[in-house]
C-alpha cells in the first residue's frame, strides 16, 4: 500500500479537520467540552483511521479501518448539521463543509470497495 499522505482521501480529510478546528474555535464556551470536543475527535478519527489502516498487513484489516473512518465521517456530518441548526456555524459555511464531507464519503467508499475486492 502507498504512504497514507499520498492518498487523496487522506489529504482531503486532513484538510477537513483543519477547517473544523477553525470553525469551532468561535463556538460558545459552554460547548467546548461538549459539541466542539466531539466534532473535533470525530473529524480527527477519519484521517487517523486511514493512516493506521495503511499499515495493516491484510487488505481486510485496511478495509475495516476505512469503514471506521466512514462511521466517524457520518458522525461529523451530523454534528455539522446540528451546529448549523443551533446557529453556531453559518449556513453557508456548514453547507460547504457538508459538501466536502459528502465527497470524502464517496472517496472512502470507493477506496474501501477496491481494497475489499482485492482482499
N, C-alpha and C positions, 0 to 999 in steps of 0.2 A: 504494500500500500504506500502511497505517496505521503509526504510530510503533510500534517494537518494544515499548516499555514498556507500550503499551495491549493487547498480546496476552496473553491469559490463560495461554497455554502458556509464554510468556517469564517471566511473573510467577511461575508455579509452579516453573519450572526454576531461576530465580534463588533462590527460597526453598529449593529442594533443595540448591543449592550452599552456602548459609549453614548448613544443617543438617549437611551433610557436613563442613564445616570444623569445626563444633563437635564432632561425633562423633569426628573423627580427631585432635583435639587431645591426647587422652589415650592414643593408641596408644603401644606401646613405642618407645623412642628409636631402636632399630635399624631400625624401619620408616619413619622419617620421610623417608628419601631413596629409599625403595622404594615400598611399598604406599600410604603416605599421599600422596606426591607424585603417583603415577599416578592415584589416585582423584580427587584434587582437580583435576588437569589435565583429566581426562575429564569431570568434572562441570562445570567452567567452560566447556568446549567446547560444551556444549549451548546455554545462553543466548547465548553468543558467536556461534555459527553462526546462530542465529535472528536476532540483531541484524544481523549482516553481510548475511544474505540479504535482509532487508527493503530494503536499499539497492541491490539489483541491479535493473537496468533491465528484464530479461526474467524472466517467470514461470518459465521453465525453469531459470534460474540460481538463483532463490529456492528452487525445489523441490530442487535439488541440495544447497544448504546445509541445508535441512531434513533431507534424507537423511543428511548427515554428522552432524547433531545426533542423529538416531536411532541411528547407529552408536556415537557417544560414549555415549549413554544406555544402550545394551546393555552397553558396557564397564563403566559404573558399576554396573549391575545385577550383573554377575559379581563385581566387586571387593567389593561389599557382601556378597554371598553368601560369598565367601572370608573376608572379615573376620569375619563371624558364625561361620563354621565353625572359624576359628582362635581364637575366643574374644575377639577384640578389640572387638567390638560385642555388646552383649546381644541375645539373640534377639528380644525384644520390640521393641527399638529398630530392629533391622535389618528386621524384618517391616514395621514402619510405613514405613520408608524405601523398602523394596521395593514396597509397595503404592502409594506416591506415584510411584515410577518407572514402574509399570505404567500409572497414569492419565496421566502425562505422555507416555508412549509412544503411548497411544491418541490423545491430542490432537495430537501431532506427525504421526502417520499420517493423521489426518483432515485436518489443515491441508495436508500435502503432497499428498494426493489432490485436494483442492479447487484448490490452486494449479496442479498439473499439468494438471487438467482445463480450467482457464481459459487454459492456455498456447496 
